[in-house]
Amino acid sequence: MAGKGNYFDAIVIGSGISGGWAAKELCEKGLKTLVLERGRSVEHKKDYPTMLSNPWEMPRRNRISLADKLENPVVNRCYAYQEDTKHFFVKDKEHPYQQEKPFDWIRGYQVGGKSLIWARQTQRWSKYDFEAPGRDGFAVDWPIRYDDIAPWYSYVERFVGISGNYDGVETLPDGEFLPAWEMNCVEKVIRERILEAYNDRYVMIGRCAHLTQPAEHHLKMGRGQCMARNQCYRGCPFGAYFSSNSATLPAAAATGNLTLRPDAVVHSIIYDDTKEKVTGVRVVDAETKEVIEYFAKVVFLNASALNSNLILLNSTSNRFPNGLGNDSGLLGKYVAFHNYRGNVSASFEGYEDKYYFGRRPTAVMMPNFRNVHKQETDFLRGYMSFYTAGRGGWGSFKDLPFGPDFKEKNSEPGPWHVFMMMQGETIPKENNHVRLSANDVDAWGVPQLVISIDYDDNDEKVIKDFLAQGSEMLETAGCKNINAYDTQQAPGLDIHEMGGVRMGRDPKISLLNGWNQMHHCKNVFVTDGACMTSTGSQNPSITYMALTARAVDYAVKGLKKGDF
């Protein structure tokens, strides 16, 4: 069904981190824009039911019930899934998919998407990350370089609000920063000792999308300073961390050009064989199951990486029988992710007269130091490392008789402990792919996604190297009781899926050009994780934001010139 009010200048599919940015940029440039979100409506603050709750106010003291764990085993493996946050996560039973190989697909279907529950870490790519595939001969060469995106990093960073130091490190370029968080005393000691022992490594405080010192434009939007509460996944009542709900969608709405349509499950993108272009989007109402069609001059696909692949694969026509824009046959292939399997824990003696303030929302980070300037190991690429030091022990003396001694003992922190983890780059491979089920559909008649993604020998070598190097660095720094281990977790828990609709110069081996525009369908742009040619070792969200703002600028100029 298509009504008179179903025509817009632009349609954005998805309201998460990249979709929110597409909406903001399109609306601010004067386009009447429809944002389609398959999940329910969530308004900033109004729909954060646990944002100020105390643990004792929750029926299970923030624990997940056994019934929930049994019914939803995938989402229960996510670090952020608890009693106070579960309303922002997709339940396994309600949204099935098929695992040809083990893959934990973590999703958040609501207005704002996973921008409400992301970890908020933001590092720019360096020139070496964009050059790597072409230099080292994997995936395909990126059609852009760091200099193409650097101004757009700055543009989005100023709006988002990124805390960080100006470190002057070429492998992790500086950005537009608010004041940084501080390392604690033990983290500083470890940093000093690593820098003294290694000449190829850098150690710096993490950069994250938290307002440590809000700028005037943040305050005007109603956003405030981060209180270091560590309750971020509940939704922040201060708007102190960046989300679509607190920042980009309100900015889009303020223009008067935004129409937001929740409960709209996108079935497919409509291609008109006669006009030889996309004309709109076909939607299934999540509640009534009514099929509705919306029309626009340009479509931005930002449904999150795997869902964007699903939508394109399901968008068939006489011109594109194998999925929209899929002349190359590569749609859904070369999907990659981040490798989180390596962890190292340790203890640190001394400093028991020292503590720290608040619950800092970021860790200490180390940019990749493997294969940066040239290929030099028996594996491709490398990994970022993150570490934190803290004191546990609070409330651990449970067997003492109740009374003053119980209170005193349980009011004291324990010794210092250290935790280090890897964030490894994986190499896109054709056999790591997604496709549509030939037989099974979801509750809205959309084919279920079949996911066939796994680790390979390169990933195993990267894990082995991190465990060895991480253990060595912590030992060099004076840590004790070092324990290096492989979590053996399935892909997906990183929640950093990328690829399947990759960018490239040649339409024969890529789906998108250097402007995130489909080679064979000029009025469709893909700017979420699906567009990524390779993964780098950095957290990807700030790159999605920058690519989106850049692509909207190009698309609007093209519309004005009548290019599509």
Secondary structure per residue as TSV (DSSP state, phi and psi in degrees):
chain	resnum	aa	ss	phi	psi
A	1	M	-	360.0	136.2
A	2	A	-	-132.6	120.6
A	3	G	-	-100.6	174.5
A	4	K	G	-63.7	-30.5
A	5	G	G	-86.7	14.4
A	6	N	G	-98.9	17.0
A	7	Y	E	-112.8	131.9
A	8	F	E	-137.9	167.7
A	9	D	E	-75.5	-38.6
A	10	A	E	-143.6	148.5
A	11	I	E	-122.2	133.9
A	12	V	E	-114.2	126.9
A	13	I	E	-99.8	108.0
A	14	G	-	108.1	141.4
A	15	S	-	-120.8	16.8
A	16	G	S	-78.2	-150.6
A	17	I	H	-58.8	-49.7
A	18	S	H	-80.0	-36.8
A	19	G	H	-63.8	-39.7
A	20	G	H	-61.5	-40.4
A	21	W	H	-66.5	-41.3
A	22	A	H	-60.3	-42.8
A	23	A	H	-61.9	-48.8
A	24	K	H	-57.0	-50.1
A	25	E	H	-67.7	-41.9
A	26	L	H	-65.5	-45.2
A	27	C	H	-65.1	-42.3
A	28	E	H	-69.1	-20.5
A	29	K	T	-92.2	9.0
A	30	G	T	95.4	5.7
A	31	L	-	-89.4	132.5
A	32	K	-	-70.0	117.0
A	33	T	E	-124.7	130.6
A	34	L	E	-102.7	126.6
A	35	V	E	-106.8	121.6
A	36	L	E	-100.8	123.2
A	37	E	-	-125.3	125.8
A	38	R	S	-72.6	-21.2
A	39	G	S	-93.3	-173.5
A	40	R	B	-75.2	167.6
A	41	S	-	-75.0	135.0
A	42	V	-	-134.0	118.5
A	43	E	-	-100.6	143.0
A	44	H	T	-53.8	130.0
A	45	K	T	69.7	-51.1
A	46	K	T	-55.7	-37.7
A	47	D	T	-111.9	33.7
A	48	Y	-	-110.2	78.6
A	49	P	T	-64.5	-24.3
A	50	T	T	-109.4	11.4
A	51	M	T	-60.2	-27.4
A	52	L	T	-121.1	15.8
A	53	S	-	-76.1	147.2
A	54	N	-	-92.9	151.4
A	55	P	G	-55.0	-37.1
A	56	W	G	-73.4	-8.2
A	57	E	G	-88.2	-3.1
A	58	M	S	-101.4	138.7
A	59	P	T	-54.0	-35.6
A	60	R	T	-115.5	21.6
A	61	R	T	54.5	40.0
A	62	N	T	76.1	17.0
A	63	R	-	-95.5	154.1
A	64	I	-	-90.8	138.6
A	65	S	-	-68.6	156.7
A	66	L	H	-61.7	-39.3
A	67	A	H	-61.2	-41.1
A	68	D	H	-64.4	-43.1
A	69	K	H	-61.5	-39.3
A	70	L	H	-73.7	-35.3
A	71	E	H	-80.6	-29.0
A	72	N	-	-129.5	66.9
A	73	P	T	-66.5	-29.7
A	74	V	T	-70.4	-56.9
A	75	V	G	-65.1	-25.6
A	76	N	G	-69.5	-13.3
A	77	R	G	-84.6	-9.1
A	78	C	S	-75.3	134.9
A	79	Y	T	-61.4	-25.1
A	80	A	T	-98.0	-0.5
A	81	Y	-	-87.3	108.3
A	82	Q	S	-141.2	-179.9
A	83	E	T	-60.0	-33.7
A	84	D	T	-84.6	-5.6
A	85	T	T	-126.5	-7.8
A	86	K	G	-62.9	-21.3
A	87	H	G	-69.5	-11.7
A	88	F	G	-100.0	7.4
A	89	F	S	-118.5	146.8
A	90	V	-	-74.4	135.7
A	91	K	-	-89.4	138.4
A	92	D	T	-54.8	-45.5
A	93	K	T	-65.5	-32.1
A	94	E	T	-80.9	-25.0
A	95	H	S	-135.0	75.3
A	96	P	-	-71.3	153.3
A	97	Y	-	-145.5	169.8
A	98	Q	E	-113.2	126.2
A	99	Q	E	-99.4	97.3
A	100	E	S	-67.4	-32.3
A	101	K	S	-131.3	153.1
A	102	P	-	-55.8	126.2
A	103	F	-	-151.9	122.1
A	104	D	-	-94.7	99.6
A	105	W	-	-90.7	107.4
A	106	I	-	-97.7	124.3
A	107	R	-	-134.0	156.4
A	108	G	-	-135.6	100.9
A	109	Y	-	-98.6	96.0
A	110	Q	B	-167.1	166.6
A	111	V	T	-58.0	125.8
A	112	G	T	101.0	-19.6
A	113	G	G	51.8	-138.0
A	114	K	G	-81.8	1.1
A	115	S	G	-65.9	-17.0
A	116	L	G	-80.6	-19.9
A	117	I	T	-130.3	16.6
A	118	W	-	-78.9	167.7
A	119	A	-	-87.3	-6.0
A	120	R	-	69.8	20.3
A	121	Q	B	-89.9	134.0
A	122	T	-	-136.7	104.7
A	123	Q	-	-124.3	134.7
A	124	R	-	-67.4	152.3
A	125	W	-	-74.4	158.2
A	126	S	-	-105.0	174.4
A	127	K	H	-60.4	-30.1
A	128	Y	H	-67.6	-29.5
A	129	D	H	-71.8	-39.5
A	130	F	H	-73.5	-28.1
A	131	E	H	-84.7	-20.0
A	132	A	H	-57.9	-49.7
A	133	P	H	-59.3	-44.1
A	134	G	H	-66.3	-37.8
A	135	R	H	-71.7	-43.6
A	136	D	H	-99.9	-2.8
A	137	G	T	78.0	40.4
A	138	F	S	-129.6	163.5
A	139	A	S	50.5	-132.4
A	140	V	-	-136.0	162.8
A	141	D	-	-65.9	136.3
A	142	W	-	-62.6	141.4
A	143	P	S	-83.1	-1.0
A	144	I	-	-129.9	167.1
A	145	R	-	-128.2	174.6
A	146	Y	H	-56.7	-40.7
A	147	D	H	-63.7	-25.7
A	148	D	H	-70.1	-32.3
A	149	I	H	-104.6	-16.1
A	150	A	H	-53.1	-46.4
A	151	P	H	-62.4	-29.3
A	152	W	H	-79.3	-31.9
A	153	Y	H	-56.2	-49.7
A	154	S	H	-59.9	-41.8
A	155	Y	H	-60.3	-48.5
A	156	V	H	-75.4	-34.4
A	157	E	H	-60.7	-40.5
A	158	R	H	-63.0	-39.1
A	159	F	H	-73.5	-44.5
A	160	V	H	-66.5	-48.0
A	161	G	-	92.0	94.9
A	162	I	E	-114.1	126.7
A	163	S	E	-90.6	139.0
A	164	G	-	174.8	166.8
A	165	N	-	-98.5	156.0
A	166	Y	-	-88.1	96.6
A	167	D	-	-94.0	-17.4
A	168	G	-	66.5	34.3
A	169	V	-	-104.8	121.1
A	170	E	T	-64.4	-32.0
A	171	T	T	-80.9	-8.7
A	172	L	S	-145.2	81.8
A	173	P	-	-58.1	147.9
A	174	D	-	-69.2	161.0
A	175	G	-	-132.9	-153.9
A	176	E	S	-96.7	106.3
A	177	F	E	-114.9	146.0
A	178	L	E	-88.1	168.2
A	179	P	-	-52.7	143.4
A	180	A	-	-83.7	158.8
A	181	W	-	-73.8	163.6
A	182	E	-	-108.4	146.7
A	183	M	-	-74.3	151.0
A	184	N	-	-84.0	177.5
A	185	C	H	-61.5	-41.4
A	186	V	H	-70.9	-39.7
A	187	E	H	-60.8	-37.6
A	188	K	H	-66.2	-40.3
A	189	V	H	-62.7	-46.1
A	190	I	H	-60.5	-44.3
A	191	R	H	-57.3	-50.3
A	192	E	H	-59.5	-41.1
A	193	R	H	-72.5	-34.9
A	194	I	H	-67.6	-45.7
A	195	L	H	-62.9	-33.4
A	196	E	H	-70.4	-33.7
A	197	A	H	-89.1	-23.0
A	198	Y	-	-128.0	136.7
A	199	N	S	-100.3	1.6
A	200	D	S	-114.5	15.1
A	201	R	-	-129.3	147.2
A	202	Y	-	-127.1	142.8
A	203	V	-	-129.2	125.5
A	204	M	E	-147.7	159.4
A	205	I	E	-70.5	145.5
A	206	G	-	-63.6	152.8
A	207	R	-	-105.4	127.9
A	208	C	B	-145.4	158.4
A	209	A	S	-85.1	63.1
A	210	H	B	-127.2	137.1
A	211	L	-	-82.4	94.7
A	212	T	S	-77.6	-30.4
A	213	Q	S	-148.0	89.5
A	214	P	-	-57.9	138.9
A	215	A	-	-80.5	170.4
A	216	E	H	-59.4	-39.3
A	217	H	H	-69.8	-26.8
A	218	H	H	-68.3	-44.9
A	219	L	H	-63.4	-38.4
A	220	K	H	-62.8	-27.8
A	221	M	T	-83.3	-3.1
A	222	G	T	88.6	12.1
A	223	R	-	-90.8	146.2
A	224	G	-	-130.2	-176.2
A	225	Q	-	-74.3	144.6
A	226	C	-	-67.4	133.6
A	227	M	-	-98.8	5.7
A	228	A	-	54.1	46.2
A	229	R	-	-87.6	-22.9
A	230	N	S	62.2	38.9
A	231	Q	-	-120.0	28.7
A	232	C	G	-62.0	-37.8
A	233	Y	G	-71.6	-6.9
A	234	R	G	-82.1	-12.7
A	235	G	-	98.3	129.2
A	236	C	-	-93.2	117.2
A	237	P	T	-67.5	-18.8
A	238	F	T	-89.3	-8.7
A	239	G	-	61.7	27.1
A	240	A	-	-78.6	-25.9
A	241	Y	B	-105.2	154.9
A	242	F	-	-75.8	131.0
A	243	S	-	-146.7	161.6
A	244	S	I	-58.5	-38.4
A	245	N	I	-67.5	-34.7
A	246	S	I	-94.9	-12.2
A	247	A	I	-133.6	-72.8
A	248	T	I	-70.9	-43.3
A	249	L	H	-67.0	-41.9
A	250	P	H	-60.6	-37.1
A	251	A	H	-64.7	-40.2
A	252	A	H	-65.1	-43.5
A	253	A	H	-64.0	-33.5
A	254	A	H	-63.3	-20.3
A	255	T	T	-78.4	-18.3
A	256	G	T	81.0	3.6
A	257	N	-	-102.0	-0.5
A	258	L	E	-96.4	133.7
A	259	T	E	-120.1	119.9
A	260	L	E	-107.4	124.1
A	261	R	E	-120.6	94.0
A	262	P	-	-76.3	176.7
A	263	D	S	55.2	37.0
A	264	A	E	-120.8	97.2
A	265	V	E	-82.2	113.9
A	266	V	E	-74.1	121.8
A	267	H	E	-84.3	-46.8
A	268	S	E	-168.8	164.6
A	269	I	E	-97.6	135.9
A	270	I	E	-91.4	120.9
A	271	Y	E	-107.7	129.0
A	272	D	E	-96.4	111.2
A	273	D	T	-63.6	-31.0
A	274	T	T	-73.3	-47.2
A	275	K	T	-78.9	-14.6
A	276	E	T	58.0	44.9
A	277	K	E	-164.3	166.2
A	278	V	E	-75.0	137.8
A	279	T	E	-114.4	-16.8
A	280	G	E	178.5	-161.3
A	281	V	E	-136.5	137.1
A	282	R	E	-100.2	129.0
A	283	V	E	-125.6	146.5
A	284	V	E	-111.4	122.5
A	285	D	E	-62.1	126.8
A	286	A	T	-62.9	-27.4
A	287	E	T	-99.1	-45.1
A	288	T	T	-92.7	-16.1
A	289	K	-	68.1	13.2
A	290	E	-	-68.6	138.4
A	291	V	E	-91.6	126.8
A	292	I	E	-130.0	143.2
A	293	E	E	-116.6	133.4
A	294	Y	E	-117.9	148.0
A	295	F	E	-126.8	147.3
A	296	A	E	-161.2	166.5
A	297	K	E	-79.3	-29.7
A	298	V	E	-143.5	145.4
A	299	V	E	-124.7	129.8
A	300	F	E	-108.2	123.8
A	301	L	E	-100.3	114.0
A	302	N	-	-140.5	46.8
A	303	A	S	-85.3	1.9
A	304	S	-	90.9	152.4
A	305	A	H	-49.8	-56.4
A	306	L	H	-73.6	-35.8
A	307	N	H	-68.1	-33.5
A	308	S	H	-65.6	-39.2
A	309	N	H	-60.3	-44.6
A	310	L	H	-59.3	-47.5
A	311	I	H	-62.0	-44.5
A	312	L	H	-65.2	-41.5
A	313	L	H	-62.3	-32.8
A	314	N	T	-86.5	-4.1
A	315	S	-	-94.6	79.6
A	316	T	-	-103.7	155.9
A	317	S	-	-157.7	177.7
A	318	N	S	-60.1	-39.3
A	319	R	S	-71.2	-37.6
A	320	F	-	-125.8	76.0
A	321	P	T	-69.2	-17.9
A	322	N	T	-109.0	17.9
A	323	G	S	116.7	148.3
A	324	L	T	-59.3	125.8
A	325	G	T	73.0	11.9
A	326	N	-	-94.8	46.9
A	327	D	T	-64.9	-29.5
A	328	S	T	-75.7	-19.1
A	329	G	S	75.8	10.8
A	330	L	-	-101.2	-0.2
A	331	L	T	-59.3	129.8
A	332	G	T	87.8	-4.6
A	333	K	E	-105.7	166.6
A	334	Y	E	61.5	41.1
A	335	V	E	-81.4	138.1
A	336	A	E	-136.3	-177.5
A	337	F	-	-163.6	-173.2
A	338	H	E	-108.3	141.4
A	339	N	E	-93.8	112.4
A	340	Y	-	-109.9	12.6
A	341	R	-	-72.8	-21.7
A	342	G	E	-88.4	125.5
A	343	N	E	-131.9	149.4
A	344	V	E	-136.5	129.1
A	345	S	E	-117.8	157.6
A	346	A	E	-162.9	169.6
A	347	S	E	-113.7	163.8
A	348	F	E	-140.9	123.0
A	349	E	-	-85.9	150.1
A	350	G	S	89.3	-172.8
A	351	Y	-	58.1	28.2
A	352	E	T	-77.9	-3.7
A	353	D	T	-94.6	8.0
A	354	K	-	-118.3	147.4
A	355	Y	-	-143.6	-164.5
A	356	Y	-	-147.4	163.1
A	357	F	-	-104.7	137.4
A	358	G	S	71.9	-173.4
A	359	R	-	-121.1	87.9
A	360	R	-	-59.9	135.4
A	361	P	S	-89.2	20.5
A	362	T	-	-151.5	163.7
A	363	A	-	-110.0	177.2
A	364	V	E	-82.0	137.5
A	365	M	E	-125.0	153.4
A	366	M	E	-130.5	116.9
A	367	P	-	-63.4	157.9
A	368	N	-	-54.9	137.2
A	369	F	-	-121.6	7.3
A	370	R	S	-103.4	132.1
A	371	N	S	54.6	35.5
A	372	V	S	-76.0	-55.9
A	373	H	S	-90.7	-22.1
A	374	K	S	-162.7	165.5
A	375	Q	-	-75.7	121.4
A	376	E	-	-139.5	3.8
A	377	T	S	-125.1	179.7
A	378	D	S	-87.5	12.0
A	379	F	S	-132.3	155.9
A	380	L	S	-81.9	144.3
A	381	R	S	60.8	-150.3
A	382	G	-	-168.6	-140.1
A	383	Y	E	-158.2	147.0
A	384	M	E	-83.6	153.8
A	385	S	E	-124.0	146.7
A	386	F	E	-132.6	140.8
A	387	Y	E	-141.4	156.4
A	388	T	E	-138.5	153.4
A	389	A	E	-125.2	140.1
A	390	G	E	-158.7	174.1
A	391	R	E	-117.7	122.6
A	392	G	-	-99.2	-152.4
A	393	G	-	94.3	-16.0
A	394	W	T	-58.4	127.9
A	395	G	T	71.6	20.4
A	396	S	-	-91.8	-7.2
A	397	F	-	-94.6	82.1
A	398	K	-	-92.1	-12.0
A	399	D	S	-99.2	2.9
A	400	L	S	-77.6	149.6
A	401	P	-	-59.7	142.4
A	402	F	T	-66.7	132.4
A	403	G	T	155.1	-162.9
A	404	P	H	-58.2	-40.8
A	405	D	H	-65.0	-40.6
A	406	F	H	-58.9	-46.4
A	407	K	H	-63.6	-46.7
A	408	E	H	-65.3	-46.4
A	409	K	H	-63.7	-39.0
A	410	N	T	-82.7	-0.8
A	411	S	T	-102.1	9.9
A	412	E	S	-112.5	137.8
A	413	P	-	-74.5	155.6
A	414	G	-	-87.6	-165.2
A	415	P	-	-71.0	168.9
A	416	W	E	-75.1	139.2
A	417	H	E	-127.6	155.9
A	418	V	E	-127.9	139.3
A	419	F	E	-131.1	132.2
A	420	M	E	-126.9	142.9
A	421	M	E	-140.2	161.2
A	422	M	E	-106.9	154.6
A	423	Q	E	-133.5	91.5
A	424	G	E	-93.5	143.7
A	425	E	E	-75.1	135.2
A	426	T	-	-109.8	154.1
A	427	I	-	-93.7	123.4
A	428	P	-	-60.3	133.6
A	429	K	-	-132.9	147.1
A	430	E	T	-62.0	-36.0
A	431	N	T	-75.6	-14.6
A	432	N	S	-83.1	103.0
A	433	H	E	-146.7	168.3
A	434	V	E	-126.3	153.1
A	435	R	E	-152.7	170.6
A	436	L	E	-88.6	141.6
A	437	S	E	-66.0	137.7
A	438	A	E	-78.3	-16.8
A	439	N	E	-125.2	-28.2
A	440	D	E	-108.7	135.5
A	441	V	E	-122.0	165.0
A	442	D	-	-88.7	-170.6
A	443	A	T	-66.4	-13.1
A	444	W	T	-110.5	13.2
A	445	G	S	80.2	10.7
A	446	V	-	-92.2	132.9
A	447	P	E	-55.3	140.5
A	448	Q	E	-69.3	152.2
A	449	L	E	-89.8	132.0
A	450	V	E	-98.2	123.3
A	451	I	E	-111.3	123.9
A	452	S	E	-128.7	83.1
A	453	I	-	-135.6	136.4
A	454	D	-	-152.6	167.9
A	455	Y	-	-76.0	166.9
A	456	D	-	-136.8	-174.2
A	457	D	H	-62.3	-35.0
A	458	N	H	-61.6	-42.2
A	459	D	H	-63.0	-40.4
A	460	E	H	-63.7	-38.5
A	461	K	H	-67.6	-37.6
A	462	V	H	-63.8	-44.7
A	463	I	H	-59.1	-47.4
A	464	K	H	-59.2	-41.4
A	465	D	H	-67.3	-44.2
A	466	F	H	-60.9	-45.8
A	467	L	H	-60.0	-39.3
A	468	A	H	-69.9	-47.9
A	469	Q	H	-69.1	-40.9
A	470	G	H	-61.3	-44.2
A	471	S	H	-63.0	-42.5
A	472	E	H	-63.6	-44.0
A	473	M	H	-64.1	-42.1
A	474	L	H	-69.6	-35.9
A	475	E	H	-64.9	-43.8
A	476	T	H	-60.2	-33.1
A	477	A	T	-80.0	-4.6
A	478	G	T	98.8	11.3
A	479	C	-	-74.7	156.2
A	480	K	E	-122.3	168.5
A	481	N	E	51.3	49.3
A	482	I	E	-75.5	130.8
A	483	N	E	-130.8	108.2
A	484	A	E	-99.3	133.6
A	485	Y	E	-149.7	154.4
A	486	D	E	-103.5	119.9
A	487	T	-	-69.6	-21.0
A	488	Q	-	61.2	18.4
A	489	Q	-	-67.6	150.9
A	490	A	-	-72.5	156.0
A	491	P	T	-56.2	151.0
A	492	G	T	115.8	-36.7
A	493	L	T	-68.7	-16.7
A	494	D	T	-66.8	-25.4
A	495	I	-	57.2	33.9
A	496	H	-	-125.2	47.6
A	497	E	-	-66.1	138.7
A	498	M	E	-144.0	149.4
A	499	G	E	98.1	-172.4
A	500	G	E	97.1	-26.7
A	501	V	S	-133.5	53.8
A	502	R	-	-70.6	154.5
A	503	M	B	-81.1	154.2
A	504	G	-	180.0	171.5
A	505	R	S	-86.1	-32.6
A	506	D	-	-103.1	119.7
A	507	P	T	-60.6	-18.8
A	508	K	T	-73.8	-22.0
A	509	I	S	-128.9	16.6
A	510	S	-	-154.8	166.4
A	511	L	S	-105.2	-28.0
A	512	L	B	-123.1	153.2
A	513	N	-	-92.3	-168.2
A	514	G	T	-71.0	-3.2
A	515	W	T	-110.3	15.1
A	516	N	S	65.3	22.2
A	517	Q	E	-98.3	136.7
A	518	M	E	-64.4	131.7
A	519	H	T	-55.0	-43.1
A	520	H	T	-106.0	11.3
A	521	C	E	-153.3	86.9
A	522	K	E	-67.6	-18.2
A	523	N	E	-101.3	22.7
A	524	V	E	-123.2	130.6
A	525	F	E	-124.7	139.2
A	526	V	E	-121.3	116.9
A	527	T	-	-129.1	14.6
A	528	D	S	-94.1	-163.7
A	529	G	G	-60.0	-20.3
A	530	A	G	-62.2	-25.3
A	531	C	G	-78.2	-10.7
A	532	M	-	-72.8	132.1
A	533	T	S	-80.9	-37.5
A	534	S	-	-142.3	175.7
A	535	T	-	-105.0	-18.1
A	536	G	-	57.0	-174.2
A	537	S	S	-115.4	4.9
A	538	Q	S	-89.4	158.5
A	539	N	-	-61.1	134.1
A	540	P	S	-89.4	-12.9
A	541	S	H	-62.4	-39.6
A	542	I	H	-65.7	-29.4
A	543	T	H	-69.7	-40.4
A	544	Y	H	-59.4	-43.9
A	545	M	H	-61.4	-46.1
A	546	A	H	-65.5	-43.2
A	547	L	H	-61.9	-37.5
A	548	T	H	-66.1	-49.3
A	549	A	H	-60.1	-40.4
A	550	R	H	-64.6	-43.9
A	551	A	H	-66.9	-39.1
A	552	V	H	-63.6	-42.2
A	553	D	H	-57.8	-43.6
A	554	Y	H	-66.9	-43.7
A	555	A	H	-64.6	-42.9
A	556	V	H	-66.8	-39.3
A	557	K	H	-63.4	-38.4
A	558	G	H	-66.0	-39.9
A	559	L	H	-61.7	-43.0
A	560	K	H	-64.4	-32.1
A	561	K	H	-84.6	-9.2
A	562	G	T	78.1	26.9
A	563	D	-	-70.9	-25.9
A	564	F	-	-157.0	360.0
